Amino acid sequence: MMVAGEASGDLLGGALLAALRERLPDLRVIGVGGQRMRAQGLQSDYDVNDLSVIGLVEVIRRLPRLWQVMAYLTRLLRQEGPALLITIDLPDFNFMLARRAKALGIRVIHYVSPQVWAWRAGRVNKIARSIDHLLVLFPFEIAVYAHTKLPVTFVGHPLTQLAVARHGREEMRARLGLRQEEKLVVLLPGSRHGELHRLLLPMLATCQALHGRLPSLRFVIALADTLTVTDLAACWPAEMVGSQPGRVRVDWRQGDTYSLLAAADAALVASGTATLEAALLGAPMVVVYRVNRMTYEIGRRVIRVPYISLANLVAGYGLVTERIQREVQAARLADDLQALLTDEERVSHLRAGYAEVRASLAHADRHPVDVVLEMLGKSSREGDFSVH
């Protein structure tokens, strides 16, 4: 069984499942995942969007659905008796499921450490009791669990291999019909409905403000695979619909996110895994983050790290500009993007920092598929592994 709860988890799960299938072609996998995991044969009655939620207030609103999915997965654990449960990110939900699995004698691998180094450090011992092996994406996370008996393996960050543009910069520019003098600004408003609802308006307003300063710009939204054009239309502000004089044109594309980032002269990126993807693809970016006010007020009192973006956390300093809550304003963001579009020295500094980020994440201790096969036991390595 595999369970992932958002776009980034589906990305990791899809890559892991593809590698597993090369070694175990008859593997049957049940659980919850997205398009990438289903493309590798995951059998599921639910989707990542059923579990994808951010913020305390948002979780409360989605509790009935979350309990429904939990009941479904618990029933599968009992009825199917899988040889192994692999949970990916989504810690609060997945650790509850992991404890139910262990009570049934099912071993558990959890993929992606919760950010215990950022907040709620007291969870470490509880996590160690809930699972059998932890796969971490950042080398500094191993030390966090050193005082426990939990096996922890740094598997490198898969995005160093997966974040690859299908089309080169010039090819992507040609596909977009960009003239030589035009610069490309890419918008990544997040992979969750809540993020799109909160961030699309200020992003579009930023495009309008920036267009007035630098007319030779093209704006493109990289729509996440977890969202649809219907979602985009539902969040599109009414005051920005139509073709009034002076109205900036903002296009959208789905399935070309990496190619767009590789071709971008600047990007406006919602905080999350996308900031790491943008860094690995060399996109000069500004990071934005805005949540429900109550969620933010609670979070700022308990979070212990100085940055919100993974790019800055891995770098260890404020490599990219971050704008949070009230700072997510069109005029300020337009200033930030204009600096990236006009200051070549700043862009060179950013890309040098990006190279260091890549190097720190690329050298894994082991591949995650090797850990999974080890957990499955000797029979799986000999190719006679089967599940119910």
NULUMSE-495026 format. One record per residue: residue in one letter; x, y, z of N, C-alpha, C in turn. Coordinates in steps of 0.2 Angstrom, whole numbers, plus 5000, padded with zeros to 4 digits. Layout:
BEGIN
aXYZXYZXYZ ...
//
This chain:
BEGIN
m500449945000500050005000500450065000 m500250114996500650184996500150234997 v500250285001499850345002500250405001 a499950454996500250514996499650564996 g499850624998499250674999499350744995 e499750754991499850814987500250804981 a500350854977500750844971501450824972 s501750854977502450834978502550764980 g502050744984502050674986501950624981 d501450644976501350604970501950594966 l502350654965502950654961503450604964 l503550604971504050554974503750484973 g503150474975502850414974502850384967 g502750424962502750394955503450374953 a503950414955504650394954504850324957 l504650324964504850264968504450204965 l503850214963503450154960503650134954 a503950184949504250164943504850124944 a505250144949505850104950505750034953 l505250034957505049964960504749914955 r504349944950504149904945504649874940 e505249904940505749874936506049814939 r506049814946506249754950505749704951 l505149734952504549684954503949694949 p504049674943503549684938502849664939 d502749614944502049594945501749624952 l502149674954501849714960501149734960 r500749724965500149764965500149814971 v499949874969499949924974499249964974 i499049964981498450004982498550064987 g498050104987498150164992497850224989 v498150284990497950344987498550384984 g498450414978498950444975498650484969 g499150514965498850564960499050534953 q499050574948499150544941499750504940 r500350534943500950494942500950424945 m500650414951500650354954500150304951 r499550334949499050294945499350274938 a499750314935500150294929500550234930 q500850224936501250164937500850104940 g500150114940499750054942499450054949 l499550114952499150124959498450114958 q498150074962497450064962497150104968 s496650144966496450194972495750224970 d495350224975494650254974494650334976 y495250354978495350424980495950454976 d495950524977496450564974496850604979 v497450624977497850664981497450734984 n497050754980496650814982496150804987 d495950734988495550724994495950735001 l496650735000497050735007497450805007 s497450835001497850895001497550955004 v497850975010497551035013498151065017 i498051135018498651165022498251215027 g498551215033498251265038497751235043 l497751255049497351225054496651235053 v496451295051495751305049495451265043 e495951265038495751225032495651145034 v496051125038496051055040495351035044 i495151085048494551075052493951075047 r493951115042493451115037493351045033 r493951015032494050955028493950895032 l493850895038493950835043493450785040 p492850795039492350735037492650695031 r492950735026493250695020493850655022 l494350685026494950655029494750595033 w494250595037494050535041493750485036 q493450505031493150455026493750415022 v494250455020494850425017495250375022 m495250395028495650355033495250295034 a494550295035494150235036494250185030 y494350215024494450175018495050145018 l495650175020496250145020496350095026 t496050105031496050065037495749995035 r495150005031494849945029495249905024 l495649935020496049905015496649865019 l496949895024497449865028497149805030 r496549805033496349745036496149685031 q495849705026495549665021496149635016 e496649675014497149655009497749635012 g497949655018498549635022499149645018 p499249705016499849725011500549705015 a501049685011501649665014502049725017 l501849785014502249845017501749905015 l501749955020501450015019502050075018 i501950115013502450165011501950225012 t502150275017501750335017502250385015 i501950435011502350495009502150555011 d502550595015502350655018501750655021 l501350715021500650715025500750685032 p501150705036501350675042500750655047 d500350705049499850695054499350645052 f499150645045498650595043499050525042 n499650525039499950465038500250425044 f500450465049500750435055500150395059 m499550425059498950395062498850325058 l498850325051498750265047499350215049 a499950245050500550205051500450165057 r500150195063500050165069499550105068 r499050115064498550065063498850005059 a499250025055499649965051500049925055 k500449955060500849925064500449875069 a499949905071499449865076499249805072 l499249805066499049745062499649705059 g500249725062500849685060501149705053 i500949755050501149775044501749835045 r502349815042502849865042502749925038 v503049985041502950045038503650085036 i503650105030504150155028503850225027 h504150275030503850345029504350385025 y504150415019504550445015504450525015 v504950555017504950635019504850645026 s505350665029505350685037504850745037 p504450745042504050805044504650865046 q504450925046504850975047504950985055 v505150935058505250935066505850985067 w506250995063506851045064506551115064 a505951125061505651195061505151205066 w504751155068504251165073504051095076 r503751095082503551035085504050975086 a504650995088505150945089505050895093 g504550895098504350845102504050785099 r503950795092503650735088504150685087 v504750695087505250645085505250575088 n505150575095505050505098504450475096 k503850515095503250485093503350455086 i503650495082503750465075504150405075 a504650395079505150345079504750275081 r504150285085503750235088503250215083 s503150255078502550245073502750205067 i503450215065503650185059504250135060 d504450105054505050055055505650085051 h505550135046506150165043505850225040 l506350275040506250345038506650365032 l506450385027506850405021506850485021 v507350515021507450585022507750615015 l507550675014507750715008508350765009 f508450775015508950825016509450795021 p510150805020510650765024510650795031 f510450855033510450875040509950845044 e509450815041508850785045509050725048 i509650685046509850625050509950635057 a510350695059510550715065509950725070 v509350745067508750755071508550695075 y508650635072508350565074508950525077 a509550555078510050515081509950485087 h509550515092509550495098508950435099 t508650425093508150365093508450305090 k508050255090508350185087508050185080 l507750235078507350235071507950235065 p507950185061508350185055508150245051 v508650285049508550345045509050345039 t508750355033509250355027509150415023 f509650445021509650505017509650475010 v509150485006509050454999509150514994 g509450564996509450624991508850654989 h508850704986508150734984508050714977 p507450674975507350654969507250714963 l507150764966507050824961507750844957 t508250824960508950834957508950794950 q508550734950508550694944507850714940 l507350724944506750734940506550804938 a506850854941506750924938507150934932 v506850904926507250914920506750944915 a506950994911506451024906506450984900 r505850974898505750934891505950974885 h505951034886506151084880506651134883 g507151144879507651194881507351264881 r507751314883507551374884507251404877 e507651404872507551434865506951394862 e506851334863506351294860505651314864 m505651324871505051344874504851414872 r505351454872505151524869504851524863 a505151484858504751474852504051444852 r503951394856503351374857502851424860 l503051474864502651524867502551584862 g502951584856502951634851503251694854 l503751694858504051754861504551784856 r504451854855504951884851505651894855 q506151904851506851904854506851954860 e506552014860506652064865506152054871 e505752004870505251994876505551944881 k505351964887505551924893504951884896 l505151824899504551784901504551784909 v503951794911503851794918503351734920 v503551684924503151624925502851634932 l502151614933501851614939501651544941 l501851524947501651464950501251474957 p500551474956500151494962500051434966 g500351384966500251324970499851264967 s499851214971499551154968498951134972 r498751174977498151164981497651214979 h496951204980496451244978496451314983 g496651304989496651354994497251404992 e497851374989498351424987498151464981 l497851434976497651464970497151524972 h496651504977496151554979496551614982 r497051604986497351664990497851694986 l498151664981498751694978498651714970 l498151694967498051714960497951784959 l497451814963497351884962497951924963 p498351924969498951964969499451954964 m499551894962499951874956499751914950 l499151904948498851944942498952014943 a498852044949498852114950499652134949 t500052094951500752104950500952104943 c500652064939500752064932500552134929 q499952154931499752214928500152274930 a500452274936500852324938501552324935 l501752264934502452254930502352274923 h501852254920501752274913501752344911 g501552384916501552454915502252484915 r502752454918503452474919503852444913 l503752384912504152344907503652314902 p503452344896502952324892503152254888 s503852244887504052184883504052124888 l503552104891503552044895502952004893 r503051934894502551894893502451854900 f501751844902501651814908501251744906 v501451694910501151624909501151594916 i500551564917500351534923500551454922 a500951424926501151354925500651324930 l500051294927499551264931499751194933 a499751184940499851114943499451064940 d499751004940499350944938498750924942 t498750944948498250934953497650984952 l497751034948497151084947496951074940 t496351104938496051104932495951174929 v495851184923495651254920495051274924 t494551234926493951254929494151284936 d494651254939494851284946495151354944 l495551354939495851424938495351474936 a494851454932494251504930493851524937 a493751474941493351494947493751544952 c494351544951494751594956494951654952 w494851654946495051714942494651774944 p494951834946494551884948494151914943 a493551934945493051964940493352024937 e493652064941493952134938494452124933 m494752064932495252054928495052014922 v494452004921494151964915494052014909 g494151994903494052034897494652064894 s494552114889495052134886495052214886 q494952244892494952314892495652344890 p495652404888496252444886496752444891 g497352424890497852414895497952354899 r497452314898497352254902497952204900 v498352174904498852134903498652064901 r498952034896498751964894499151914898 v498851864902499151814905498851744903 d499351704900499151644897499251584903 w499051524901499151474906499351414902 r499751364905499951304902499951254907 q499851194905499851134910500251084907 g500751054911501150994909501851024907 d501951084907502551114904502951154910 t502751144916503051184922503851184921 y504151124921504851124921505151164915 s504851154909505151194903505051264904 l504451284907504351354908504851384913 l504951354918505451374923506151384920 a506351334916507051334913507051394908 a506451414905506551474901506351534904 a506151534910505951604913506551654915 d506351714914506851764916506651784923 a506051774925505851784932505251744934 a505151724940504651684942504351704949 l503751694949503351714956503051644958 v503351624964503251554965502951544972 a502351504973502051494980502551444984 s502651464990503151424994502951354994 g503451314994503251234994503851204990 t503751144988504151104984504351144977 a503951184975504051224968504651264969 t504751294975505351334976506051294974 l506051234977506551194975506651174968 e506051164965506051144958506351204954 a506051264955506351324952507051334953 a507351324959508051334960508451284956 l508251224956508551174952508551184944 l508051214942507951234935508251304933 g508551334938508851404937508451464936 a507851464938507351514937507451564943 p507651634941507651684946506951694949 m506851694955506251694958506151734964 v505451754965505251784971504751734974 v504751714981504351664984503751704988 v503151684987502651714990502251654995 y501951685000501551635005501051675008 r500451645008499851685011499351625013 v499151625020498751575022498151615026 n497651575028497151605033497551635039 r497251695041497551735046497651705052 m497151665054497251625061497751575060 t497851535054498351495053499051525054 y499051585051499751625051499951645058 e499451665062499551695068499851635073 i499551575072499751515076500451495074 g500551495067501151475064501751515066 r501651575066502251625067502451615075 r502051595079502251585086502651515087 v502551475083502851405084503451385079 i503451415073503951395069504651425070 r505151385070505751405073506351425067 v506151415061506651425056506551495053 p507151525050507051595048506751605041 y506651545037506451555030505851505029 i505451525024504851485023504951445016 s505451455012505551425006506151375007 l506051315003506551265004507151285000 a507151324995507751344992508251384997 n507951425002508251465007508551415012 l508051375014508251325020508851285018 v508851255012509451215010510051255009 a509951315006510551355005510851385012 g510351385017510651415024510651485024 y510351525020510351595020509851625015 g509651685015509151715011509351725004 l509451665001509651674994509151704989 v508451684990507951714986507451754991 t507151804988506751854991506051814993 e505851824999505251795002504751855004 r504151845002503551895004503051855007 i502851875013502351835017501751875019 q501151845019500551875021500451945018 r500552005023500352065020500852095015 e501452065015501952085010501752065003 v501252015003501051994996500652044993 q500952094990500652154987500852164980 a500452184976500652194969501252244968 a501252304971501752354970502452324972 r502452294978503052264981503352204977 l502852164975503152104971503352124964 a503052174961503252204955503952234956 d504152264961504852294962505352234963 d505152184966505552124967505752094960 l505152084956505252054949505652094945 q505552164945505852204941506652204942 a506852194948507552194950507852124947 l507452074947507752014944507752024936 l507352054933507252064926507852114923 t508052154928508552214925509252204928 d509352164934509952164937510352094936 e510752094931511152034929511552014934 e511852054938512352034944511951994949 r511352014951510951984956510751914953 v510551904947510351844944510951794944 s511551814942512151774942512251754950 h512151794954512251774962511751714963 l511151724961510651674962510751614959 r511051604953511151544950511751514953 a512251554955512851514959512551484965 g512051514969511851484975511451424973 y511051424968510651364965511151304964 a511751324961512151264960512351234967 e512451274972512651244978512051204981 v511451224980510851194983510851124979 r510951124973510951054969511451004972 a512051034973512650994975512450954982 s512150994986512050974993511550914993 l511050914988510550864988510650804984 a511150814980511250764974511550694977 h511950694982512350634984512050594989 a511650544987511250504992511650454995 d511450435001511750375004511550305001 r510850304999510550244996509950274992 h509750224987509150244983508550214987 p508050254987507450224991507150154989 v507250144983507050074981507450014984 d508050034985508449974989508249964996 v508050024999507750015006507049985006 v506649995001506049965001506149884999 l506549864995506649794993506949765000 e507349795003507649765009507149755014 m506649795015506049785020505649735017 l505549725011505149675008505449605010 g506149605010506449535012506749505006 k507049445007507449415003507049384997 s506449364998506049344992505949394987 s505849454989505749504984506349514980 r506949504982507549514978507549464973 e507349404975507349344970506849344965 g506349394966505849404960505249364961 d505149324967504549284968504049324973 f504149384974503649424979502949424976 s502449424980501749434978501449464984 v500849494982500449524987499749494986 h499249504991498549474990498249514985 
//
